[in-house]
Every structure is written in structure tokens, then in C-alpha cells.
Amino acid sequence: MTSPPEVSWKLVVKGLKSKMIGDRKSAIQAVLSEVTGDAVPVRRARKFLLTMVVDALAGRPRSVDVHGEGVVIIMAADDFLEVLCDPPPTLAQVLGRDMTSDGRA
């Protein structure tokens, strides 16, 4: 048995962005927290900034805790624009399937 394809975090966020749910902000924050992992304190992040930026460019955003005042997410601009501007995913995209022109999987 094959494992189901991994759903892109960007598709999940775009889907949540368009849903009418009670606490959409918390749901999106939970997805981003899962993707970025634990926030690294800013002092430690300075040592690993290049690695964190390369990870972000590869589609894996990272988070930095700035002295307990808040968390900053390092994300590629293309990923950020895709999440903000692209339309919500289709069901086929969410399921990871390529649909043919006649609508069959």
C-alpha cells in the first residue's frame, strides 16, 4: 500500500484562507507553526541565518522568537505571494491528483 501524497502547506493555508470557519486565524497559525517548527530565539537564529534563509527559499519557512515579544516568520517572497494572491486550491489539488480534461482522475 502506498502512502498518500503529502499536501503542501501552501495549499492548506490557501484553503483555510477561503473557508468560513470560526477561528480561521488560529487554524492558519497552527499550520504555520507546524511547518516552521519551534521558534528559534533571535540570538541563536543569528548563528543559523544563512541556513534558515536557504530553507525558506526551498519552501520550508522558519520562525524566530524575538525576545519573547513575538515570532517572525522567514518565508520566500514567492511562497508569501502565492498564499496571498492565488485562488484557493481545487479538490483535485488538495487530493494530489491530476484531473484529465473530462474530469476523471
DSSP file (Angstrom, degrees, kcal/mol; ACC not computed):
  #  RESIDUE AA STRUCTURE BP1 BP2  ACC     N-H-->O    O-->H-N    N-H-->O    O-->H-N    TCO  KAPPA ALPHA  PHI   PSI    X-CA   Y-CA   Z-CA
    1    1 A M              0   0    0      0, 0.0     2,-0.2     0, 0.0     0, 0.0   0.000 360.0 360.0 360.0 132.6    0.0    0.0    0.0
    2    2 A T        -     0   0    0      1,-0.1     0, 0.0     3,-0.0     0, 0.0  -0.614 360.0-114.4 -90.3 150.5    1.4    3.4   -0.9
    3    3 A S        -     0   0    0     -2,-0.2     3,-0.1     1,-0.1    -1,-0.1  -0.531  38.4 -99.1 -80.2 150.0    1.2    6.3    1.4
    4    4 A P        -     0   0    0      0, 0.0    -1,-0.1     0, 0.0    92,-0.1  -0.332  48.0 -93.1 -66.5 150.5   -0.9    9.3    0.4
    5    5 A P        -     0   0    0      0, 0.0     2,-0.3     0, 0.0    -3,-0.0  -0.325  43.9-104.6 -64.4 146.1    0.9   12.2   -1.2
    6    6 A E        -     0   0    0     -3,-0.1     2,-0.4     1,-0.1     3,-0.0  -0.550  33.3-129.8 -72.7 130.9    2.0   15.0    1.2
    7    7 A V        -     0   0    0     -2,-0.3    87,-0.1     1,-0.1     2,-0.1  -0.674  25.6-112.1 -84.3 132.9   -0.2   18.0    0.9
    8    8 A S     >  -     0   0    0     -2,-0.4     4,-1.9     1,-0.1     3,-0.3  -0.366  13.5-133.2 -64.7 138.0    1.6   21.3    0.5
    9    9 A W  H  > S+     0   0    0      1,-0.2     4,-2.5     2,-0.2     5,-0.2   0.831 107.5  59.7 -60.8 -30.7    1.4   23.7    3.5
   10   10 A K  H  > S+     0   0    0      2,-0.2     4,-2.6     1,-0.2    -1,-0.2   0.904 103.7  49.3 -66.5 -40.2    0.6   26.4    1.0
   11   11 A L  H  > S+     0   0    0     -3,-0.3     4,-2.4     2,-0.2    -1,-0.2   0.904 111.1  50.5 -63.0 -40.5   -2.5   24.6   -0.3
   12   12 A V  H  X S+     0   0    0     -4,-1.9     4,-2.6     2,-0.2    -2,-0.2   0.934 112.3  45.8 -63.7 -45.9   -3.7   24.1    3.2
   13   13 A V  H  X S+     0   0    0     -4,-2.5     4,-2.5     2,-0.2    -2,-0.2   0.919 112.9  49.9 -65.1 -42.9   -3.2   27.8    4.1
   14   14 A K  H  X S+     0   0    0     -4,-2.6     4,-1.1     1,-0.2    -1,-0.2   0.902 112.2  48.9 -61.8 -39.4   -4.9   28.9    0.9
   15   15 A G  H  X S+     0   0    0     -4,-2.4     4,-0.7     1,-0.2     3,-0.4   0.917 112.8  46.2 -65.3 -43.5   -7.8   26.5    1.6
   16   16 A L  H >< S+     0   0    0     -4,-2.6     3,-0.7     1,-0.2     5,-0.2   0.858 105.3  62.2 -66.0 -34.6   -8.2   27.8    5.2
   17   17 A K  H 3< S+     0   0    0     -4,-2.5    -1,-0.2     1,-0.2    -2,-0.2   0.838 109.9  39.7 -60.4 -33.5   -8.0   31.4    4.0
   18   18 A S  H 3< S+     0   0    0     -4,-1.1    -1,-0.2    -3,-0.4    -2,-0.2   0.533  95.9 100.9 -96.0  -6.7  -11.2   30.9    1.9
   19   19 A K  S << S-     0   0    0     -4,-0.7     2,-1.1    -3,-0.7     5,-0.1  -0.464  71.8-129.9 -80.8 150.9  -13.1   28.8    4.4
   20   20 A M        +     0   0    0     -2,-0.1     2,-0.3     3,-0.0    -1,-0.1  -0.731  53.3 144.6 -97.9  83.2  -15.9   30.2    6.6
   21   21 A I    >   -     0   0    0     -2,-1.1     3,-0.8    -5,-0.2    -2,-0.0  -0.857  57.2-114.4-121.2 159.2  -14.7   28.8    9.9
   22   22 A G  T 3  S+     0   0    0     -2,-0.3     2,-0.4     1,-0.3     3,-0.2   0.918 107.3  22.4 -59.1 -51.9  -14.9   30.3   13.4
   23   23 A D  T 3>  +     0   0    0      1,-0.2     4,-1.9     2,-0.1    -1,-0.3  -0.513  69.0 154.0-121.6  65.0  -11.3   30.8   14.2
   24   24 A R  H <> S+     0   0    0     -3,-0.8     4,-2.6    -2,-0.4     5,-0.2   0.860  72.3  58.0 -58.6 -40.2   -9.5   30.8   10.8
   25   25 A K  H  > S+     0   0    0      1,-0.2     4,-2.4     2,-0.2    -1,-0.2   0.913 107.8  45.7 -60.4 -44.9   -6.6   32.9   12.2
   26   26 A S  H  > S+     0   0    0     -3,-0.2     4,-2.3     2,-0.2    -1,-0.2   0.872 111.6  52.8 -66.7 -37.1   -5.7   30.3   14.8
   27   27 A A  H  X S+     0   0    0     -4,-1.9     4,-1.9     2,-0.2    -2,-0.2   0.922 111.8  44.8 -65.1 -43.7   -6.1   27.5   12.3
   28   28 A I  H  X S+     0   0    0     -4,-2.6     4,-2.5     1,-0.2    -2,-0.2   0.909 112.4  52.3 -65.7 -41.7   -3.7   29.2    9.9
   29   29 A Q  H  X S+     0   0    0     -4,-2.4     4,-2.5    -5,-0.2    -2,-0.2   0.884 107.7  52.4 -61.4 -38.6   -1.3   30.0   12.7
   30   30 A A  H  X S+     0   0    0     -4,-2.3     4,-2.1     2,-0.2    -1,-0.2   0.897 109.6  48.6 -64.8 -40.9   -1.3   26.3   13.7
   31   31 A V  H  X S+     0   0    0     -4,-1.9     4,-2.2     2,-0.2    -2,-0.2   0.940 113.1  47.1 -63.8 -46.8   -0.4   25.2   10.2
   32   32 A L  H  X S+     0   0    0     -4,-2.5     4,-2.8     1,-0.2     5,-0.2   0.887 111.0  51.9 -63.2 -38.7    2.4   27.7   10.0
   33   33 A S  H  X S+     0   0    0     -4,-2.5     4,-1.6     1,-0.2    -1,-0.2   0.891 110.0  49.2 -64.4 -38.6    3.7   26.7   13.5
   34   34 A E  H  < S+     0   0    0     -4,-2.1    -2,-0.2     2,-0.2    -1,-0.2   0.898 114.9  44.5 -66.6 -39.7    3.7   23.0   12.4
   35   35 A V  H  < S+     0   0    0     -4,-2.2    -2,-0.2     1,-0.2    -1,-0.2   0.908 118.2  41.5 -71.5 -42.9    5.6   23.9    9.2
   36   36 A T  H  < S-     0   0    0     -4,-2.8    27,-0.6     1,-0.2    -1,-0.2   0.716  98.0-149.1 -81.1 -19.8    8.2   26.2   10.8
   37   37 A G     <  -     0   0    0     -4,-1.6    -1,-0.2    -5,-0.2    -2,-0.1  -0.318  51.7 -11.9  78.6-170.6    8.8   24.1   13.9
   38   38 A D  S    S-     0   0    0      1,-0.1    25,-0.3    -4,-0.1     2,-0.3  -0.344  80.3-105.8 -64.0 141.5    9.7   25.7   17.2
   39   39 A A        -     0   0    0     25,-0.1    25,-0.3    23,-0.1    -1,-0.1  -0.512  32.1-135.7 -69.7 132.5   10.7   29.3   17.1
   40   40 A V  E     -a   64   0A   0     23,-2.1    25,-2.4    -2,-0.3     5,-0.1  -0.734  24.9-107.6 -88.8 134.2   14.4   29.8   17.5
   41   41 A P  E >>  -a   65   0A   0      0, 0.0     4,-2.5     0, 0.0     3,-0.5  -0.307  30.7-115.3 -59.0 147.2   15.5   32.6   19.9
   42   42 A V  H 3> S+     0   0    0     23,-1.8     4,-1.6     1,-0.2    24,-0.1   0.840 113.7  56.1 -58.2 -37.4   16.9   35.6   18.0
   43   43 A R  H 3> S+     0   0    0      1,-0.2     4,-0.6     2,-0.2    -1,-0.2   0.911 112.8  41.9 -61.6 -41.5   20.4   35.1   19.4
   44   44 A R  H X> S+     0   0    0     -3,-0.5     4,-0.9     1,-0.2     3,-0.8   0.860 108.3  60.6 -73.0 -35.0   20.5   31.6   18.2
   45   45 A A  H 3< S+     0   0    0     -4,-2.5     3,-0.5     1,-0.2     4,-0.4   0.830  94.1  64.3 -62.7 -32.2   19.0   32.5   14.8
   46   46 A R  H >< S+     0   0    0     -4,-1.6     3,-0.7     1,-0.2    -1,-0.2   0.874 101.1  51.0 -58.6 -36.4   21.9   34.9   14.1
   47   47 A K  H << S+     0   0    0     -3,-0.8    -1,-0.2    -4,-0.6    -2,-0.2   0.801 120.4  33.8 -70.5 -28.8   24.2   31.9   14.0
   48   48 A F  T 3X S+     0   0    0     -4,-0.9     4,-2.6    -3,-0.5    -1,-0.2   0.114  79.2 118.6-114.7  19.9   22.0   30.0   11.6
   49   49 A L  H <> S+     0   0    0     -3,-0.7     4,-2.5    -4,-0.4     5,-0.2   0.895  76.3  50.4 -58.9 -44.4   20.6   32.8    9.5
   50   50 A L  H  > S+     0   0    0     -4,-0.2     4,-2.4     1,-0.2    -1,-0.2   0.932 112.9  46.5 -60.6 -45.5   22.0   31.6    6.2
   51   51 A T  H  > S+     0   0    0      1,-0.2     4,-2.4     2,-0.2    -1,-0.2   0.903 112.6  50.3 -62.4 -41.8   20.7   28.0    6.7
   52   52 A M  H  X S+     0   0    0     -4,-2.6     4,-2.2     2,-0.2    -1,-0.2   0.886 111.2  48.5 -65.0 -38.8   17.3   29.4    7.7
   53   53 A V  H  X S+     0   0    0     -4,-2.5     4,-2.4    -5,-0.2    -2,-0.2   0.907 110.9  49.9 -69.1 -41.6   17.1   31.6    4.6
   54   54 A V  H  X S+     0   0    0     -4,-2.4     4,-1.3     2,-0.2    -2,-0.2   0.908 110.6  51.0 -62.9 -41.6   18.1   28.7    2.3
   55   55 A D  H  <>S+     0   0    0     -4,-2.4     5,-2.5     1,-0.2     3,-0.3   0.921 109.5  50.7 -59.2 -44.2   15.4   26.6    4.0
   56   56 A A  H ><5S+     0   0    0     -4,-2.2     3,-1.7     1,-0.2    20,-0.7   0.900 107.8  52.1 -62.3 -41.6   12.9   29.4    3.3
   57   57 A L  H 3<5S+     0   0    0     -4,-2.4    -1,-0.2     1,-0.3    -2,-0.2   0.786 105.1  57.2 -65.4 -25.8   13.9   29.6   -0.3
   58   58 A A  T 3<5S-     0   0    0     -4,-1.3    -1,-0.3    -3,-0.3    -2,-0.2   0.339 129.5 -95.5 -86.2   6.7   13.3   25.8   -0.6
   59   59 A G  T < 5S+     0   0    0     -3,-1.7    -3,-0.2     1,-0.1    -2,-0.1   0.601  94.9 113.0  92.5  12.2    9.7   26.2    0.6
   60   60 A R      < -     0   0    0     -5,-2.5    -2,-0.2    -6,-0.2    -3,-0.1  -0.811  55.1-154.6-117.5  89.4   10.3   25.5    4.3
   61   61 A P        -     0   0    0      0, 0.0     2,-0.3     0, 0.0    14,-0.2  -0.191   7.6-153.3 -60.8 155.6    9.6   28.7    6.2
   62   62 A R  E     - B   0  74A   0     12,-2.0    12,-3.5   -10,-0.1     2,-0.4  -0.907   2.6-139.1-129.0 156.3   11.3   29.1    9.6
   63   63 A S  E     - B   0  73A   0    -27,-0.6   -23,-2.1   -25,-0.3     2,-0.4  -0.910   7.6-161.4-122.9 149.7   10.3   31.1   12.7
   64   64 A V  E     -aB  40  72A   0      8,-2.7     8,-2.8    -2,-0.4     2,-0.6  -0.995  15.1-140.0-129.6 128.6   12.3   33.3   15.1
   65   65 A D  E     -aB  41  71A   0    -25,-2.4   -23,-1.8    -2,-0.4     2,-1.2  -0.805  17.0-148.7 -88.0 118.2   11.2   34.3   18.6
   66   66 A V    >   -     0   0    0      4,-2.8     3,-2.5    -2,-0.6     4,-0.3  -0.708  65.0 -55.2 -95.5  88.4   12.3   37.9   19.1
   67   67 A H  T 3  S-     0   0    0     -2,-1.2    -1,-0.2     1,-0.3     4,-0.1   0.772 100.1 -62.6  51.7  34.1   13.0   38.2   22.8
   68   68 A G  T 3  S+     0   0    0      2,-0.2    -1,-0.3     1,-0.1     3,-0.1   0.501 118.4 106.8  75.1   2.6    9.5   37.0   23.8
   69   69 A E  S <  S-     0   0    0     -3,-2.5     2,-0.3     1,-0.3    -2,-0.2   0.695  91.9 -50.8 -86.0 -20.4    7.9   39.9   22.1
   70   70 A G        -     0   0    0     -4,-0.3    -4,-2.8     2,-0.0     2,-0.4  -0.916  56.6 -87.5 163.4 171.9    6.6   37.9   19.1
   71   71 A V  E     -B   65   0A   0     -2,-0.3     2,-0.4    -6,-0.2    -6,-0.2  -0.893  27.3-157.8-111.5 137.3    7.5   35.5   16.4
   72   72 A V  E     -B   64   0A   0     -8,-2.8    -8,-2.7    -2,-0.4     2,-0.5  -0.939  10.9-145.9-111.6 133.6    8.8   36.4   12.9
   73   73 A I  E     -B   63   0A   0     -2,-0.4     2,-0.7   -10,-0.2   -10,-0.2  -0.874   2.4-149.2-102.7 129.2    8.5   34.0   10.0
   74   74 A I  E     +B   62   0A   0    -12,-3.5   -12,-2.0    -2,-0.5     2,-0.3  -0.875  33.8 161.5 -94.8 116.2   11.2   33.9    7.4
   75   75 A M        -     0   0    0     -2,-0.7   -18,-0.1   -14,-0.2   -19,-0.1  -0.983  44.2-102.1-138.9 144.3    9.4   32.9    4.2
   76   76 A A     >  -     0   0    0    -20,-0.7     4,-2.3    -2,-0.3     5,-0.2  -0.405  30.6-126.7 -63.8 141.9   10.3   33.1    0.5
   77   77 A A  H  > S+     0   0    0      1,-0.2     4,-2.8     2,-0.2     5,-0.2   0.872 109.8  55.8 -59.8 -38.3    8.6   36.1   -1.2
   78   78 A D  H  > S+     0   0    0      2,-0.2     4,-2.3     1,-0.2    -1,-0.2   0.908 108.8  46.8 -61.7 -41.7    7.2   33.7   -3.9
   79   79 A D  H  > S+     0   0    0      2,-0.2     4,-2.4     1,-0.2    -2,-0.2   0.921 112.4  50.4 -64.7 -43.6    5.6   31.5   -1.2
   80   80 A F  H  X S+     0   0    0     -4,-2.3     4,-2.1     1,-0.2    -2,-0.2   0.930 113.0  45.2 -60.5 -47.3    4.2   34.5    0.5
   81   81 A L  H  X>S+     0   0    0     -4,-2.8     4,-3.2     1,-0.2     5,-0.6   0.874 111.0  54.1 -66.4 -37.0    2.7   35.9   -2.7
   82   82 A E  H  X5S+     0   0    0     -4,-2.3     4,-1.4    -5,-0.2    -1,-0.2   0.925 110.9  45.5 -62.5 -44.0    1.3   32.5   -3.7
   83   83 A V  H  <5S+     0   0    0     -4,-2.4    -2,-0.2     1,-0.2    -1,-0.2   0.896 120.6  39.9 -66.7 -39.7   -0.5   32.1   -0.4
   84   84 A L  H  <5S+     0   0    0     -4,-2.1    -2,-0.2    -5,-0.2    -1,-0.2   0.908 127.6  25.2 -75.4 -42.8   -1.9   35.7   -0.5
   85   85 A C  H  <5S+     0   0    0     -4,-3.2    -3,-0.2    -5,-0.2    -2,-0.1   0.779  94.5  90.0-103.0 -30.2   -2.8   36.1   -4.2
   86   86 A D  S  <<S-     0   0    0     -4,-1.4    -4,-0.0    -5,-0.6     0, 0.0  -0.341  81.1-102.7 -71.9 152.2   -3.5   32.7   -5.8
   87   87 A P        -     0   0    0      0, 0.0    -1,-0.1     0, 0.0     3,-0.1  -0.240  50.1 -81.0 -67.3 162.7   -7.1   31.3   -5.7
   88   88 A P        -     0   0    0      0, 0.0   -73,-0.1     0, 0.0   -77,-0.1  -0.209  58.9 -91.1 -60.8 156.6   -8.0   28.6   -3.2
   89   89 A P        -     0   0    0      0, 0.0     2,-0.1     0, 0.0   -78,-0.0  -0.311  35.8-121.1 -70.3 152.2   -7.0   25.1   -4.2
   90   90 A T     >  -     0   0    0     -3,-0.1     4,-2.1     1,-0.1     5,-0.2  -0.420  29.7-106.2 -80.6 166.7   -9.3   22.8   -6.1
   91   91 A L  H  > S+     0   0    0      1,-0.2     4,-2.4     2,-0.2     5,-0.2   0.887 122.3  55.7 -61.2 -38.5  -10.4   19.5   -4.7
   92   92 A A  H  >>S+     0   0    0      1,-0.2     5,-2.8     2,-0.2     4,-0.7   0.896 107.3  49.0 -61.8 -40.5   -8.0   17.7   -7.1
   93   93 A Q  H >45S+     0   0    0      3,-0.2     3,-0.7     2,-0.2    -1,-0.2   0.919 110.8  49.8 -65.0 -42.9   -5.1   19.8   -5.9
   94   94 A V  H 3<5S+     0   0    0     -4,-2.1    -2,-0.2     1,-0.3    -1,-0.2   0.894 113.5  45.7 -63.0 -39.7   -5.9   19.0   -2.3
   95   95 A L  H 3<5S-     0   0    0     -4,-2.4    -1,-0.3    -5,-0.2    -2,-0.2   0.561 112.8-122.0 -81.0  -7.7   -6.1   15.3   -3.0
   96   96 A G  T <<5 +     0   0    0     -4,-0.7     2,-0.3    -3,-0.7    -3,-0.2   0.810  64.4 137.4  74.5  30.4   -2.9   15.5   -5.1
   97   97 A R      < -     0   0    0     -5,-2.8     2,-0.6    -6,-0.2    -1,-0.3  -0.824  53.9-132.1-111.2 148.6   -4.5   14.2   -8.3
   98   98 A D        -     0   0    0     -2,-0.3     2,-0.4     7,-0.2    -5,-0.0  -0.887  26.8-148.5 -93.5 122.2   -4.1   15.3  -11.9
   99   99 A M        -     0   0    0     -2,-0.6     6,-0.2     1,-0.0     2,-0.1  -0.750   8.2-132.5 -93.6 138.6   -7.5   15.7  -13.4
  100  100 A T    >   -     0   0    0      4,-2.5     3,-2.1    -2,-0.4    -1,-0.0  -0.325  34.2 -96.6 -79.6 170.5   -8.0   15.0  -17.1
  101  101 A S  T 3  S+     0   0    0      1,-0.3    -1,-0.1     2,-0.1    -2,-0.0   0.763 124.6  55.1 -62.9 -24.8   -9.9   17.3  -19.3
  102  102 A D  T 3  S-     0   0    0      2,-0.1    -1,-0.3     1,-0.0    -3,-0.0   0.392 120.6-105.7 -91.3   6.2  -13.1   15.3  -19.0
  103  103 A G  S <  S+     0   0    0     -3,-2.1     2,-0.3     1,-0.3    -2,-0.1   0.463  77.0 130.1  91.7   1.3  -13.0   15.5  -15.1
  104  104 A R              0   0    0      1,-0.1    -4,-2.5    -5,-0.0    -1,-0.3  -0.660 360.0 360.0 -90.3 147.7  -11.8   11.9  -14.4
  105  105 A A              0   0    0     -2,-0.3    -7,-0.2    -6,-0.2    -1,-0.1   0.457 360.0 360.0 -77.4 360.0   -8.9   11.2  -12.1
